[in-house]
Amino acid sequence: MLINRLTDDCKSELQHLLSDFSKELMHKFMTLMEDRLVSESKRTNPKDTESREETLRALDRLYRRLTAMGTLMPNTDFAP
């Protein structure tokens, strides 16, 4: 397999590039999510509990997925 033939320096560089790329994507994603949550909070009625429950469930699923990414990429921590 190709990855087995790579030198340690090359593996380290590739891990660094992957980490930087994923951090950049996560930053863009979090910015989009923040904008979306802010716009939805302005549109919804503060007493609308159903909408808030949906948002909380979605945020919980997102948090679980972000923490799971830590097992795939040990040198990163995307969970807030």
KOLGU-373477 format. One record per residue: chain; x, y, z of N, C-alpha, C in turn. Coordinates in steps of 0.05 Angstrom, whole numbers, plus 5000, padded with zeros to 4 digits. Example, Ala and Ser with C-alpha at 12.3 -4.5 7.8 and 13.67 -1.06 7.14 Angstrom:
BEGIN
<atom><chain>A</chain><n_xx>5264</n_xx><n_yy>4886</n_yy><n_zz>5156</n_zz><ca_xx>5246</ca_xx><ca_yy>4910</ca_yy><ca_zz>5156</ca_zz><c_xx>5264</c_xx><c_yy>4934</c_yy><c_zz>5156</c_zz></atom>
<atom><chain>A</chain><n_xx>5257</n_xx><n_yy>4955</n_yy><n_zz>5142</n_zz><ca_xx>5273</ca_xx><ca_yy>4979</ca_yy><ca_zz>5143</ca_zz><c_xx>5258</c_xx><c_yy>5001</c_yy><c_zz>5157</c_zz></atom>
//
This chain:
BEGIN
<atom><chain>A</chain><n_xx>5017</n_xx><n_yy>4977</n_yy><n_zz>5000</n_zz><ca_xx>5000</ca_xx><ca_yy>5000</ca_yy><ca_zz>5000</ca_zz><c_xx>5018</c_xx><c_yy>5025</c_yy><c_zz>5000</c_zz></atom>
<atom><chain>A</chain><n_xx>5009</n_xx><n_yy>5046</n_yy><n_zz>4987</n_zz><ca_xx>5025</ca_xx><ca_yy>5070</ca_yy><ca_zz>4984</ca_zz><c_xx>5031</c_xx><c_yy>5082</c_yy><c_zz>5011</c_zz></atom>
<atom><chain>A</chain><n_xx>5012</n_xx><n_yy>5084</n_yy><n_zz>5029</n_zz><ca_xx>5017</ca_xx><ca_yy>5097</ca_yy><ca_zz>5055</ca_zz><c_xx>5039</c_xx><c_yy>5083</c_yy><c_zz>5071</c_zz></atom>
<atom><chain>A</chain><n_xx>5043</n_xx><n_yy>5057</n_yy><n_zz>5067</n_zz><ca_xx>5064</ca_xx><ca_yy>5043</ca_yy><ca_zz>5081</ca_zz><c_xx>5092</c_xx><c_yy>5050</c_yy><c_zz>5070</c_zz></atom>
<atom><chain>A</chain><n_xx>5093</n_xx><n_yy>5058</n_yy><n_zz>5046</n_zz><ca_xx>5119</ca_xx><ca_yy>5065</ca_yy><ca_zz>5033</ca_zz><c_xx>5127</c_xx><c_yy>5094</c_yy><c_zz>5038</c_zz></atom>
<atom><chain>A</chain><n_xx>5110</n_xx><n_yy>5110</n_yy><n_zz>5049</n_zz><ca_xx>5117</ca_xx><ca_yy>5138</ca_yy><ca_zz>5053</ca_zz><c_xx>5136</c_xx><c_yy>5141</c_yy><c_zz>5077</c_zz></atom>
<atom><chain>A</chain><n_xx>5153</n_xx><n_yy>5161</n_yy><n_zz>5075</n_zz><ca_xx>5171</ca_xx><ca_yy>5166</ca_yy><ca_zz>5097</ca_zz><c_xx>5156</c_xx><c_yy>5180</c_yy><c_zz>5120</c_zz></atom>
<atom><chain>A</chain><n_xx>5168</n_xx><n_yy>5180</n_yy><n_zz>5143</n_zz><ca_xx>5156</ca_xx><ca_yy>5192</ca_yy><ca_zz>5166</ca_zz><c_xx>5152</c_xx><c_yy>5222</c_yy><c_zz>5162</c_zz></atom>
<atom><chain>A</chain><n_xx>5171</n_xx><n_yy>5235</n_yy><n_zz>5149</n_zz><ca_xx>5168</ca_xx><ca_yy>5264</ca_yy><ca_zz>5144</ca_zz><c_xx>5144</c_xx><c_yy>5269</c_yy><c_zz>5125</c_zz></atom>
<atom><chain>A</chain><n_xx>5141</n_xx><n_yy>5252</n_yy><n_zz>5106</n_zz><ca_xx>5119</ca_xx><ca_yy>5255</ca_yy><ca_zz>5087</ca_zz><c_xx>5092</c_xx><c_yy>5250</c_yy><c_zz>5101</c_zz></atom>
<atom><chain>A</chain><n_xx>5091</n_xx><n_yy>5230</n_yy><n_zz>5117</n_zz><ca_xx>5067</ca_xx><ca_yy>5224</ca_yy><ca_zz>5132</ca_zz><c_xx>5059</c_xx><c_yy>5247</c_yy><c_zz>5150</c_zz></atom>
<atom><chain>A</chain><n_xx>5079</n_xx><n_yy>5259</n_yy><n_zz>5164</n_zz><ca_xx>5075</ca_xx><ca_yy>5281</ca_yy><ca_zz>5181</ca_zz><c_xx>5064</c_xx><c_yy>5305</c_yy><c_zz>5166</c_zz></atom>
<atom><chain>A</chain><n_xx>5076</n_xx><n_yy>5310</n_yy><n_zz>5143</n_zz><ca_xx>5067</ca_xx><ca_yy>5333</ca_yy><ca_zz>5126</ca_zz><c_xx>5038</c_xx><c_yy>5329</c_yy><c_zz>5116</c_zz></atom>
<atom><chain>A</chain><n_xx>5032</n_xx><n_yy>5304</n_yy><n_zz>5108</n_zz><ca_xx>5005</ca_xx><ca_yy>5299</ca_yy><ca_zz>5099</ca_zz><c_xx>4984</c_xx><c_yy>5301</c_yy><c_zz>5122</c_zz></atom>
<atom><chain>A</chain><n_xx>4992</n_xx><n_yy>5292</n_yy><n_zz>5145</n_zz><ca_xx>4974</ca_xx><ca_yy>5295</ca_yy><ca_zz>5168</ca_zz><c_xx>4969</c_xx><c_yy>5325</c_yy><c_zz>5175</c_zz></atom>
<atom><chain>A</chain><n_xx>4991</n_xx><n_yy>5340</n_yy><n_zz>5173</n_zz><ca_xx>4989</ca_xx><ca_yy>5369</ca_yy><ca_zz>5178</ca_zz><c_xx>4970</c_xx><c_yy>5382</c_yy><c_zz>5157</c_zz></atom>
<atom><chain>A</chain><n_xx>4974</n_xx><n_yy>5375</n_yy><n_zz>5132</n_zz><ca_xx>4957</ca_xx><ca_yy>5387</ca_yy><ca_zz>5111</ca_zz><c_xx>4927</c_xx><c_yy>5379</c_yy><c_zz>5114</c_zz></atom>
<atom><chain>A</chain><n_xx>4923</n_xx><n_yy>5354</n_yy><n_zz>5121</n_zz><ca_xx>4895</ca_xx><ca_yy>5345</ca_yy><ca_zz>5126</ca_zz><c_xx>4883</c_xx><c_yy>5359</c_yy><c_zz>5150</c_zz></atom>
<atom><chain>A</chain><n_xx>4899</n_xx><n_yy>5362</n_yy><n_zz>5170</n_zz><ca_xx>4889</ca_xx><ca_yy>5376</ca_yy><ca_zz>5194</ca_zz><c_xx>4882</c_xx><c_yy>5405</c_yy><c_zz>5188</c_zz></atom>
<atom><chain>A</chain><n_xx>4899</n_xx><n_yy>5419</n_yy><n_zz>5173</n_zz><ca_xx>4894</ca_xx><ca_yy>5447</ca_yy><ca_zz>5166</ca_zz><c_xx>4869</c_xx><c_yy>5449</c_yy><c_zz>5148</c_zz></atom>
<atom><chain>A</chain><n_xx>4866</n_xx><n_yy>5431</n_yy><n_zz>5129</n_zz><ca_xx>4843</ca_xx><ca_yy>5431</ca_yy><ca_zz>5111</ca_zz><c_xx>4817</c_xx><c_yy>5426</c_yy><c_zz>5127</c_zz></atom>
<atom><chain>A</chain><n_xx>4818</n_xx><n_yy>5407</n_yy><n_zz>5145</n_zz><ca_xx>4793</ca_xx><ca_yy>5401</ca_yy><ca_zz>5160</ca_zz><c_xx>4786</c_xx><c_yy>5424</c_yy><c_zz>5179</c_zz></atom>
<atom><chain>A</chain><n_xx>4807</n_xx><n_yy>5437</n_yy><n_zz>5190</n_zz><ca_xx>4801</ca_xx><ca_yy>5460</ca_yy><ca_zz>5208</ca_zz><c_xx>4789</c_xx><c_yy>5483</c_yy><c_zz>5192</c_zz></atom>
<atom><chain>A</chain><n_xx>4799</n_xx><n_yy>5487</n_yy><n_zz>5168</n_zz><ca_xx>4788</ca_xx><ca_yy>5509</ca_yy><ca_zz>5151</ca_zz><c_xx>4759</c_xx><c_yy>5503</c_yy><c_zz>5144</c_zz></atom>
<atom><chain>A</chain><n_xx>4753</n_xx><n_yy>5478</n_yy><n_zz>5136</n_zz><ca_xx>4725</ca_xx><ca_yy>5470</ca_yy><ca_zz>5130</ca_zz><c_xx>4707</c_xx><c_yy>5473</c_yy><c_zz>5154</c_zz></atom>
<atom><chain>A</chain><n_xx>4717</n_xx><n_yy>5464</n_yy><n_zz>5178</n_zz><ca_xx>4700</ca_xx><ca_yy>5466</ca_yy><ca_zz>5202</ca_zz><c_xx>4695</c_xx><c_yy>5495</c_yy><c_zz>5209</c_zz></atom>
<atom><chain>A</chain><n_xx>4715</n_xx><n_yy>5512</n_yy><n_zz>5205</n_zz><ca_xx>4710</ca_xx><ca_yy>5541</ca_yy><ca_zz>5211</ca_zz><c_xx>4688</c_xx><c_yy>5552</c_yy><c_zz>5193</c_zz></atom>
<atom><chain>A</chain><n_xx>4689</n_xx><n_yy>5546</n_yy><n_zz>5167</n_zz><ca_xx>4669</ca_xx><ca_yy>5555</ca_yy><ca_zz>5149</ca_zz><c_xx>4641</c_xx><c_yy>5543</c_yy><c_zz>5156</c_zz></atom>
<atom><chain>A</chain><n_xx>4641</n_xx><n_yy>5518</n_yy><n_zz>5163</n_zz><ca_xx>4616</ca_xx><ca_yy>5505</ca_yy><ca_zz>5171</ca_zz><c_xx>4604</c_xx><c_yy>5518</c_yy><c_zz>5196</c_zz></atom>
<atom><chain>A</chain><n_xx>4621</n_xx><n_yy>5522</n_yy><n_zz>5216</n_zz><ca_xx>4611</ca_xx><ca_yy>5534</ca_yy><ca_zz>5241</ca_zz><c_xx>4601</c_xx><c_yy>5563</c_yy><c_zz>5236</c_zz></atom>
<atom><chain>A</chain><n_xx>4614</n_xx><n_yy>5577</n_yy><n_zz>5219</n_zz><ca_xx>4605</ca_xx><ca_yy>5604</ca_yy><ca_zz>5212</ca_zz><c_xx>4577</c_xx><c_yy>5603</c_yy><c_zz>5199</c_zz></atom>
<atom><chain>A</chain><n_xx>4573</n_xx><n_yy>5585</n_yy><n_zz>5181</n_zz><ca_xx>4547</ca_xx><ca_yy>5581</ca_yy><ca_zz>5168</ca_zz><c_xx>4526</c_xx><c_yy>5573</c_yy><c_zz>5188</c_zz></atom>
<atom><chain>A</chain><n_xx>4533</n_xx><n_yy>5555</n_yy><n_zz>5206</n_zz><ca_xx>4514</ca_xx><ca_yy>5546</ca_yy><ca_zz>5226</ca_zz><c_xx>4506</c_xx><c_yy>5568</c_yy><c_zz>5245</c_zz></atom>
<atom><chain>A</chain><n_xx>4525</n_xx><n_yy>5584</n_yy><n_zz>5253</n_zz><ca_xx>4520</ca_xx><ca_yy>5607</ca_yy><ca_zz>5270</ca_zz><c_xx>4501</c_xx><c_yy>5627</c_yy><c_zz>5257</c_zz></atom>
<atom><chain>A</chain><n_xx>4507</n_xx><n_yy>5633</n_yy><n_zz>5231</n_zz><ca_xx>4489</ca_xx><ca_yy>5651</ca_yy><ca_zz>5216</ca_zz><c_xx>4461</c_xx><c_yy>5640</c_yy><c_zz>5214</c_zz></atom>
<atom><chain>A</chain><n_xx>4459</n_xx><n_yy>5614</n_yy><n_zz>5209</n_zz><ca_xx>4432</ca_xx><ca_yy>5602</ca_yy><ca_zz>5207</ca_zz><c_xx>4417</c_xx><c_yy>5603</c_yy><c_zz>5233</c_zz></atom>
<atom><chain>A</chain><n_xx>4431</n_xx><n_yy>5596</n_yy><n_zz>5255</n_zz><ca_xx>4417</ca_xx><ca_yy>5597</ca_yy><ca_zz>5281</ca_zz><c_xx>4409</c_xx><c_yy>5625</c_yy><c_zz>5289</c_zz></atom>
<atom><chain>A</chain><n_xx>4425</n_xx><n_yy>5644</n_yy><n_zz>5283</n_zz><ca_xx>4418</ca_xx><ca_yy>5672</ca_yy><ca_zz>5289</ca_zz><c_xx>4394</c_xx><c_yy>5680</c_yy><c_zz>5273</c_zz></atom>
<atom><chain>A</chain><n_xx>4393</n_xx><n_yy>5674</n_yy><n_zz>5247</n_zz><ca_xx>4370</ca_xx><ca_yy>5682</ca_yy><ca_zz>5230</ca_zz><c_xx>4345</c_xx><c_yy>5667</c_yy><c_zz>5239</c_zz></atom>
<atom><chain>A</chain><n_xx>4347</n_xx><n_yy>5642</n_yy><n_zz>5247</n_zz><ca_xx>4324</ca_xx><ca_yy>5627</ca_yy><ca_zz>5256</ca_zz><c_xx>4314</c_xx><c_yy>5637</c_yy><c_zz>5282</c_zz></atom>
<atom><chain>A</chain><n_xx>4332</n_xx><n_yy>5645</n_yy><n_zz>5300</n_zz><ca_xx>4323</ca_xx><ca_yy>5655</ca_yy><ca_zz>5326</ca_zz><c_xx>4308</c_xx><c_yy>5682</c_yy><c_zz>5323</c_zz></atom>
<atom><chain>A</chain><n_xx>4315</n_xx><n_yy>5697</n_yy><n_zz>5303</n_zz><ca_xx>4301</ca_xx><ca_yy>5722</ca_yy><ca_zz>5298</ca_zz><c_xx>4273</c_xx><c_yy>5718</c_yy><c_zz>5286</c_zz></atom>
<atom><chain>A</chain><n_xx>4270</n_xx><n_yy>5696</n_yy><n_zz>5271</n_zz><ca_xx>4245</ca_xx><ca_yy>5691</ca_yy><ca_zz>5257</ca_zz><c_xx>4224</c_xx><c_yy>5677</c_yy><c_zz>5275</c_zz></atom>
<atom><chain>A</chain><n_xx>4233</n_xx><n_yy>5661</n_yy><n_zz>5294</n_zz><ca_xx>4215</ca_xx><ca_yy>5645</ca_yy><ca_zz>5310</ca_zz><c_xx>4204</c_xx><c_yy>5659</c_yy><c_zz>5334</c_zz></atom>
<atom><chain>A</chain><n_xx>4181</n_xx><n_yy>5651</n_yy><n_zz>5342</n_zz><ca_xx>4169</ca_xx><ca_yy>5661</ca_yy><ca_zz>5366</ca_zz><c_xx>4183</c_xx><c_yy>5649</c_yy><c_zz>5390</c_zz></atom>
<atom><chain>A</chain><n_xx>4190</n_xx><n_yy>5666</n_yy><n_zz>5410</n_zz><ca_xx>4205</ca_xx><ca_yy>5655</ca_yy><ca_zz>5434</ca_zz><c_xx>4189</c_xx><c_yy>5633</c_yy><c_zz>5448</c_zz></atom>
<atom><chain>A</chain><n_xx>4163</n_xx><n_yy>5633</n_yy><n_zz>5445</n_zz><ca_xx>4147</ca_xx><ca_yy>5612</ca_yy><ca_zz>5459</ca_zz><c_xx>4143</c_xx><c_yy>5587</c_yy><c_zz>5442</c_zz></atom>
<atom><chain>A</chain><n_xx>4155</n_xx><n_yy>5586</n_yy><n_zz>5419</n_zz><ca_xx>4152</ca_xx><ca_yy>5563</ca_yy><ca_zz>5401</ca_zz><c_xx>4171</c_xx><c_yy>5541</c_yy><c_zz>5410</c_zz></atom>
<atom><chain>A</chain><n_xx>4161</n_xx><n_yy>5524</n_yy><n_zz>5427</n_zz><ca_xx>4179</ca_xx><ca_yy>5503</ca_yy><ca_zz>5439</ca_zz><c_xx>4185</c_xx><c_yy>5481</c_yy><c_zz>5419</c_zz></atom>
<atom><chain>A</chain><n_xx>4167</n_xx><n_yy>5476</n_yy><n_zz>5400</n_zz><ca_xx>4172</ca_xx><ca_yy>5454</ca_yy><ca_zz>5381</ca_zz><c_xx>4197</c_xx><c_yy>5461</c_yy><c_zz>5363</c_zz></atom>
<atom><chain>A</chain><n_xx>4198</n_xx><n_yy>5486</n_yy><n_zz>5355</n_zz><ca_xx>4220</ca_xx><ca_yy>5495</ca_yy><ca_zz>5338</ca_zz><c_xx>4246</c_xx><c_yy>5494</c_yy><c_zz>5354</c_zz></atom>
<atom><chain>A</chain><n_xx>4245</n_xx><n_yy>5501</n_yy><n_zz>5379</n_zz><ca_xx>4269</ca_xx><ca_yy>5501</ca_yy><ca_zz>5396</ca_zz><c_xx>4278</c_xx><c_yy>5472</c_yy><c_zz>5401</c_zz></atom>
<atom><chain>A</chain><n_xx>4260</n_xx><n_yy>5454</n_yy><n_zz>5405</n_zz><ca_xx>4267</ca_xx><ca_yy>5426</ca_yy><ca_zz>5409</ca_zz><c_xx>4281</c_xx><c_yy>5414</c_yy><c_zz>5384</c_zz></atom>
<atom><chain>A</chain><n_xx>4271</n_xx><n_yy>5421</n_yy><n_zz>5361</n_zz><ca_xx>4283</ca_xx><ca_yy>5412</ca_yy><ca_zz>5336</ca_zz><c_xx>4312</c_xx><c_yy>5422</c_yy><c_zz>5334</c_zz></atom>
<atom><chain>A</chain><n_xx>4315</n_xx><n_yy>5447</n_yy><n_zz>5340</n_zz><ca_xx>4342</ca_xx><ca_yy>5459</ca_yy><ca_zz>5339</ca_zz><c_xx>4361</c_xx><c_yy>5446</c_yy><c_zz>5359</c_zz></atom>
<atom><chain>A</chain><n_xx>4351</n_xx><n_yy>5441</n_yy><n_zz>5383</n_zz><ca_xx>4368</ca_xx><ca_yy>5428</ca_yy><ca_zz>5403</ca_zz><c_xx>4375</c_xx><c_yy>5400</c_yy><c_zz>5395</c_zz></atom>
<atom><chain>A</chain><n_xx>4357</n_xx><n_yy>5385</n_yy><n_zz>5384</n_zz><ca_xx>4363</ca_xx><ca_yy>5358</ca_yy><ca_zz>5375</ca_zz><c_xx>4384</c_xx><c_yy>5359</c_yy><c_zz>5353</c_zz></atom>
<atom><chain>A</chain><n_xx>4381</n_xx><n_yy>5378</n_yy><n_zz>5334</n_zz><ca_xx>4401</ca_xx><ca_yy>5380</ca_yy><ca_zz>5313</ca_zz><c_xx>4428</c_xx><c_yy>5388</c_yy><c_zz>5324</c_zz></atom>
<atom><chain>A</chain><n_xx>4429</n_xx><n_yy>5406</n_yy><n_zz>5343</n_zz><ca_xx>4455</ca_xx><ca_yy>5414</ca_yy><ca_zz>5355</ca_zz><c_xx>4467</c_xx><c_yy>5390</c_yy><c_zz>5370</c_zz></atom>
<atom><chain>A</chain><n_xx>4451</n_xx><n_yy>5374</n_yy><n_zz>5383</n_zz><ca_xx>4461</ca_xx><ca_yy>5351</ca_yy><ca_zz>5398</ca_zz><c_xx>4473</c_xx><c_yy>5331</c_yy><c_zz>5378</c_zz></atom>
<atom><chain>A</chain><n_xx>4460</n_xx><n_yy>5326</n_yy><n_zz>5356</n_zz><ca_xx>4471</ca_xx><ca_yy>5307</ca_yy><ca_zz>5336</ca_zz><c_xx>4497</c_xx><c_yy>5318</c_yy><c_zz>5324</c_zz></atom>
<atom><chain>A</chain><n_xx>4497</n_xx><n_yy>5344</n_yy><n_zz>5319</n_zz><ca_xx>4522</ca_xx><ca_yy>5357</ca_yy><ca_zz>5309</ca_zz><c_xx>4545</c_xx><c_yy>5353</c_yy><c_zz>5329</c_zz></atom>
<atom><chain>A</chain><n_xx>4539</n_xx><n_yy>5358</n_yy><n_zz>5354</n_zz><ca_xx>4560</ca_xx><ca_yy>5356</ca_yy><ca_zz>5374</ca_zz><c_xx>4571</c_xx><c_yy>5327</c_yy><c_zz>5376</c_zz></atom>
<atom><chain>A</chain><n_xx>4553</n_xx><n_yy>5308</n_yy><n_zz>5375</n_zz><ca_xx>4562</ca_xx><ca_yy>5280</ca_yy><ca_zz>5376</ca_zz><c_xx>4579</c_xx><c_yy>5273</c_yy><c_zz>5352</c_zz></atom>
<atom><chain>A</chain><n_xx>4572</n_xx><n_yy>5283</n_yy><n_zz>5329</n_zz><ca_xx>4588</ca_xx><ca_yy>5278</ca_yy><ca_zz>5305</ca_zz><c_xx>4615</c_xx><c_yy>5291</c_yy><c_zz>5306</c_zz></atom>
<atom><chain>A</chain><n_xx>4616</n_xx><n_yy>5315</n_yy><n_zz>5317</n_zz><ca_xx>4641</ca_xx><ca_yy>5329</ca_yy><ca_zz>5320</ca_zz><c_xx>4660</c_xx><c_yy>5315</c_yy><c_zz>5339</c_zz></atom>
<atom><chain>A</chain><n_xx>4649</n_xx><n_yy>5306</n_yy><n_zz>5361</n_zz><ca_xx>4666</ca_xx><ca_yy>5291</ca_yy><ca_zz>5380</ca_zz><c_xx>4675</c_xx><c_yy>5264</c_yy><c_zz>5369</c_zz></atom>
<atom><chain>A</chain><n_xx>4659</n_xx><n_yy>5252</n_yy><n_zz>5352</n_zz><ca_xx>4667</ca_xx><ca_yy>5227</ca_yy><ca_zz>5339</ca_zz><c_xx>4690</c_xx><c_yy>5232</c_yy><c_zz>5319</c_zz></atom>
<atom><chain>A</chain><n_xx>4691</n_xx><n_yy>5255</n_yy><n_zz>5308</n_zz><ca_xx>4713</ca_xx><ca_yy>5261</ca_yy><ca_zz>5290</ca_zz><c_xx>4740</c_xx><c_yy>5261</c_yy><c_zz>5304</c_zz></atom>
<atom><chain>A</chain><n_xx>4739</n_xx><n_yy>5266</n_yy><n_zz>5330</n_zz><ca_xx>4764</ca_xx><ca_yy>5265</ca_yy><ca_zz>5345</ca_zz><c_xx>4777</c_xx><c_yy>5237</c_yy><c_zz>5345</c_zz></atom>
<atom><chain>A</chain><n_xx>4761</n_xx><n_yy>5216</n_yy><n_zz>5342</n_zz><ca_xx>4773</ca_xx><ca_yy>5190</ca_yy><ca_zz>5340</ca_zz><c_xx>4785</c_xx><c_yy>5185</c_yy><c_zz>5313</c_zz></atom>
<atom><chain>A</chain><n_xx>4774</n_xx><n_yy>5198</n_yy><n_zz>5292</n_zz><ca_xx>4785</ca_xx><ca_yy>5194</ca_yy><ca_zz>5265</ca_zz><c_xx>4810</c_xx><c_yy>5211</c_yy><c_zz>5261</c_zz></atom>
<atom><chain>A</chain><n_xx>4810</n_xx><n_yy>5234</n_yy><n_zz>5274</n_zz><ca_xx>4833</ca_xx><ca_yy>5253</ca_yy><ca_zz>5271</ca_zz><c_xx>4841</c_xx><c_yy>5260</c_yy><c_zz>5299</c_zz></atom>
<atom><chain>A</chain><n_xx>4859</n_xx><n_yy>5245</n_yy><n_zz>5312</n_zz><ca_xx>4866</ca_xx><ca_yy>5249</ca_yy><ca_zz>5340</ca_zz><c_xx>4879</c_xx><c_yy>5276</c_yy><c_zz>5346</c_zz></atom>
<atom><chain>A</chain><n_xx>4891</n_xx><n_yy>5289</n_yy><n_zz>5328</n_zz><ca_xx>4904</ca_xx><ca_yy>5315</ca_yy><ca_zz>5334</ca_zz><c_xx>4886</c_xx><c_yy>5339</c_yy><c_zz>5331</c_zz></atom>
<atom><chain>A</chain><n_xx>4860</n_xx><n_yy>5334</n_yy><n_zz>5327</n_zz><ca_xx>4841</ca_xx><ca_yy>5356</ca_yy><ca_zz>5324</ca_zz><c_xx>4820</c_xx><c_yy>5353</c_yy><c_zz>5345</c_zz></atom>
<atom><chain>A</chain><n_xx>4808</n_xx><n_yy>5376</n_yy><n_zz>5352</n_zz><ca_xx>4785</ca_xx><ca_yy>5377</ca_yy><ca_zz>5370</ca_zz><c_xx>4765</c_xx><c_yy>5397</c_yy><c_zz>5360</c_zz></atom>
<atom><chain>A</chain><n_xx>4744</n_xx><n_yy>5387</n_yy><n_zz>5347</n_zz><ca_xx>4724</ca_xx><ca_yy>5405</ca_yy><ca_zz>5336</ca_zz><c_xx>4701</c_xx><c_yy>5410</c_yy><c_zz>5354</c_zz></atom>
<atom><chain>A</chain><n_xx>4699</n_xx><n_yy>5395</n_yy><n_zz>5376</n_zz><ca_xx>4677</ca_xx><ca_yy>5399</ca_yy><ca_zz>5394</ca_zz><c_xx>4681</c_xx><c_yy>5424</c_yy><c_zz>5410</c_zz></atom>
<atom><chain>A</chain><n_xx>4661</n_xx><n_yy>5441</n_yy><n_zz>5412</n_zz><ca_xx>4664</ca_xx><ca_yy>5466</ca_yy><ca_zz>5427</ca_zz><c_xx>4666</c_xx><c_yy>5461</c_yy><c_zz>5457</c_zz></atom>
//
